Amino acid sequence: MRAVLRAAAMLDAILAPSWERRVHSFAASIGPEGAVGSLRDGEGDWLVVLFPPEGGAAIRGFAHESVMAPAVDGDPRPGLFAGLPERYAWVRDATGWPEEEVTFCIWHDAGWRIGEVRFPEGEADPDGSEQLLASLPWDADRYVAFARDYFERELDGEAVAAIYAGAPLTDALIVALAPEAKIRFVRREAVEIGYPMASTKKKTKKTATKKTAKAAGEAKPKEKKAPKPGSAAAKRLEAVARMKALKGFGEASFRVELKGHSLRMMVHDEAVVEVTLTEGGLYEELFDLVKRTISNAKN
């Protein structure tokens, strides 16, 4: 049942971005209580299934036209939750629906069990559980039929079967089911549902071996364009050249004079460069110039 609800919820999410249009839902985790799947037929009938971490399942359902429905026969029948194990308490105590909306509760505890309920005589399906459980799309073919009727879409049977088999979700699989679907949105929904996804990381090309590189021949380095005469870049290059020509730089001292946006670097009391800096990159250009000049002068 868990796999069925998860698959149906994933398919609904692909076909219907809007929650209001979906019939099936699944949350991989609602907290320590475990995972929850549900079905809502849009006409007032619904069921919710809790799958606690310890295993098992508990189903709470509401069939509004059944003879067990409060609107037909007063308050909910007593004993519906009698004997319910504590690990399933969420289906009884959760506040996501009106307290009176319950016509059946079924749980698994060394077999499927129900509470101490007295059913009206002469009713084949007094609590509506048989009809609601039968409406679940228990296999891929049933989901295809459901989608044809509800969404008015003819789905790719193989793609639906792949989802039911738990195949990792790929972009191609999403497109095969709904070409108009938004991939990122569907993937986010898959995370909430807990449906497996194929990796989206692109494979990087392997670097060529030395032998391959040698056979291919060495590529000629691209020639660097000379900076525009008089530009800051040209002046930096001139400064580097002049610094390299200076001897004994290791024992020399230098200072930087900054006036407004004008920068002068003095070495041996000689101005080796003077540039005008832009306001936005003033300090960045200053530090870059000092570092580059010192590094190149020491080499």
C-alpha positions in Angstrom: 0.0 0.0 0.0 2.9 2.4 0.8 4.4 1.9 -2.6 1.1 2.3 -4.4 0.3 5.6 -2.6 3.8 6.9 -3.2 3.6 6.1 -6.9 0.1 7.6 -7.3 1.2 10.7 -5.5 4.3 11.1 -7.7 2.2 10.7 -10.8 -0.4 13.2 -9.6 2.3 15.7 -8.8 3.7 15.4 -12.4 0.2 15.8 -14.0 -1.3 18.4 -11.6 1.0 21.2 -10.2 -2.0 22.5 -8.2 -2.7 20.6 -5.0 -6.5 21.2 -5.4 -6.4 19.0 -8.6 -4.7 16.1 -7.0 -6.4 13.0 -5.6 -3.4 11.2 -4.2 -0.7 12.6 -1.9 2.2 11.2 0.1 4.6 12.7 2.6 7.8 10.8 3.3 7.9 12.2 6.8 5.5 14.2 9.0 7.9 13.8 11.9 8.4 11.0 14.4 5.0 9.6 13.5 6.3 8.4 10.1 5.0 8.7 6.6 1.5 9.5 5.4 -0.4 8.8 2.2 -3.9 9.9 1.3 -6.7 9.8 -1.2 -9.4 12.4 -1.6 -12.0 11.9 -4.3 -13.2 15.6 -4.4 -16.7 14.6 -3.5 -16.3 14.4 0.3 -14.8 10.9 0.6 -11.3 10.4 1.8 -8.8 8.1 3.5 -5.4 8.6 5.1 -2.8 6.0 5.8 -0.1 6.3 8.5 3.1 4.3 8.1 5.0 4.5 11.4 8.8 3.9 11.5 8.2 0.7 13.4 6.3 -0.8 10.5 2.7 -1.6 9.8 -0.1 0.8 8.7 -3.3 2.4 10.0 -6.1 3.6 7.8 -8.7 6.2 8.8 -11.4 6.8 6.3 -14.6 8.8 5.7 -17.4 7.8 3.3 -19.9 10.6 3.6 -22.8 8.7 2.1 -22.3 5.5 4.1 -24.7 4.6 6.9 -21.9 5.1 9.4 -21.4 8.7 8.4 -22.3 11.2 11.2 -24.6 13.2 8.9 -26.7 10.2 8.4 -26.7 8.5 11.8 -25.6 11.1 14.4 -22.2 11.0 16.1 -19.4 8.6 15.0 -20.0 5.1 16.0 -18.4 4.3 19.4 -15.6 1.7 19.4 -14.0 2.7 16.1 -10.6 3.3 17.7 -11.0 0.7 20.5 -7.7 -1.3 20.8 -5.8 1.0 18.5 -2.1 0.6 19.2 -0.3 3.7 20.5 2.0 3.9 17.5 -1.1 4.6 15.4 -2.5 7.3 17.6 -1.9 10.0 15.0 -4.9 8.7 12.9 -7.2 9.2 15.8 -5.7 12.4 17.3 -4.6 14.5 14.3 -6.4 17.7 13.7 -6.2 17.9 9.9 -9.9 17.1 9.5 -13.1 17.4 11.6 -13.2 15.1 14.5 -16.5 13.6 13.4 -15.3 12.7 9.9 -14.6 9.1 10.4 -16.6 6.0 9.3 -13.8 3.4 9.6 -10.4 2.7 11.1 -8.3 -0.3 10.1 -4.8 -1.1 11.4 -2.3 -3.9 11.0 -1.1 -5.6 14.2 -0.3 -9.2 13.5 -3.0 -9.0 10.9 -5.6 -6.4 9.9 -7.9 -5.4 12.7 -10.7 -3.0 13.5 -12.2 -1.7 16.7 -15.2 -2.9 18.7 -17.8 -1.7 16.2 -21.4 -2.8 15.8 -22.4 -2.5 12.1 -26.0 -2.0 10.9 -27.5 -5.1 9.6 -28.4 -5.6 5.9 -25.6 -3.3 4.6 -23.0 -4.8 2.3 -20.5 -1.9 2.9 -21.8 0.0 5.9 -18.7 2.1 6.6 -17.7 2.7 3.0 -14.2 1.1 3.5 -14.6 -1.5 0.7 -15.5 1.1 -1.9 -12.8 3.6 -0.8 -10.0 1.0 -0.7 -11.1 -0.4 -4.0 -10.8 3.1 -5.6 -7.0 3.1 -4.9 -5.0 2.6 -8.2 -3.4 -0.6 -7.0 -1.4 -1.1 -10.2 -0.1 0.9 -13.2 -3.1 -0.1 -15.4 -5.6 1.2 -12.9 -3.7 4.5 -12.7 -3.8 4.8 -16.5 -7.6 4.3 -16.3 -7.9 6.8 -13.5 -5.9 9.4 -15.3 -8.0 8.9 -18.5 -11.2 9.5 -16.5 -10.0 12.2 -14.0 -7.3 14.1 -15.8 -8.7 13.3 -19.3 -5.2 12.3 -20.4 -3.9 9.2 -22.1 -0.7 8.3 -20.4 2.3 6.3 -21.6 1.7 2.9 -19.9 5.4 2.1 -19.8 6.2 5.4 -18.1 3.5 4.8 -15.5 4.7 1.3 -14.9 8.2 2.6 -14.4 6.9 4.9 -11.6 5.1 2.0 -10.0 8.2 0.0 -10.2 10.1 2.7 -8.3 12.4 3.6 -11.2 14.5 6.7 -10.5 12.8 9.8 -11.7 14.5 11.3 -14.8 13.8 14.4 -16.9 12.9 12.1 -19.8 10.4 10.1 -17.6 8.7 13.4 -16.5 8.5 14.6 -20.1 7.1 11.3 -21.3 4.2 11.7 -18.8 3.7 15.4 -19.1 5.7 17.4 -21.7 4.5 20.7 -20.2 5.6 19.8 -16.6 8.2 22.0 -14.9 11.1 19.8 -14.2 12.4 21.7 -11.1 9.0 21.8 -9.6 8.4 18.1 -10.1 11.8 17.3 -8.6 11.0 19.4 -5.5 7.8 17.5 -5.1 9.7 14.2 -5.4 11.8 15.1 -2.5 8.7 15.7 -0.3 7.2 12.5 -1.5 10.4 10.6 -0.9 10.5 9.2 -4.5 14.0 8.3 -5.8 15.6 10.6 -8.4 18.3 10.0 -10.9 21.4 12.2 -10.5 21.4 15.4 -12.5 25.1 16.0 -12.3 26.8 16.3 -15.7 29.7 14.0 -16.4 32.9 15.9 -16.8 35.2 15.1 -19.7 38.3 13.2 -18.7 41.5 15.1 -19.1 43.8 14.0 -21.9 46.8 11.8 -21.0 50.3 13.1 -21.5 50.7 10.7 -24.5 47.5 12.0 -26.1 48.5 15.6 -25.5 51.9 15.1 -27.0 50.3 13.4 -30.1 48.0 16.3 -30.5 50.8 18.7 -30.4 51.4 21.7 -28.2 49.0 24.5 -28.7 50.6 27.9 -29.3 49.9 30.3 -26.5 47.6 33.2 -27.3 49.4 36.5 -27.7 48.4 39.0 -25.1 47.2 42.3 -26.4 49.3 45.3 -25.4 47.6 47.7 -23.1 46.5 51.1 -24.4 49.3 53.6 -24.1 48.8 55.9 -21.1 46.3 53.5 -19.5 46.7 52.4 -15.9 47.6 48.9 -17.1 50.4 50.3 -19.3 51.7 52.3 -16.4 51.8 49.2 -14.2 53.8 47.4 -16.8 56.2 50.3 -17.0 56.5 50.3 -13.2 57.3 46.6 -13.1 60.0 47.0 -15.8 61.6 49.8 -13.9 61.5 47.9 -10.6 63.2 44.9 -12.2 66.0 47.3 -13.3 66.7 48.4 -9.8 69.4 46.6 -8.0 69.5 45.7 -4.3 65.7 46.0 -3.9 65.8 43.7 -0.9 67.5 46.5 1.1 65.6 49.3 -0.4 62.6 51.1 1.1 59.6 52.3 -0.8 56.6 54.4 0.0 53.2 55.0 -1.6 51.8 58.5 -1.9 48.1 58.8 -2.3 46.5 62.2 -3.0 42.8 62.2 -4.0 42.6 59.5 -6.7 46.3 59.9 -7.7 48.7 57.2 -6.6 52.5 57.5 -6.7 54.9 54.7 -5.8 58.4 55.9 -4.7 61.4 53.7 -4.7 64.8 55.1 -3.8 63.0 58.4 -3.6 62.2 58.0 -7.3 58.6 57.9 -8.6 58.4 54.7 -10.5 54.8 54.9 -11.3 51.9 57.4 -11.1 48.3 56.3 -11.9 44.8 57.7 -11.4 42.5 55.3 -9.7 38.8 54.9 -10.0 36.8 55.7 -6.9 35.1 52.3 -6.8 38.3 50.2 -7.1 40.6 52.6 -5.3 41.9 50.3 -2.5 41.7 47.2 -4.6 43.9 48.7 -7.3 46.3 50.0 -4.7 46.9 46.7 -3.0 47.0 44.8 -6.3 49.6 47.2 -7.6 51.8 47.0 -4.5 51.7 43.2 -4.4 52.3 42.7 -8.1 55.2 45.2 -8.2 57.0 43.7 -5.2 56.5 40.2 -6.4 57.8 40.9 -9.9 60.7 43.0 -8.6 61.9 40.2 -6.3 62.0 37.7 -9.2 
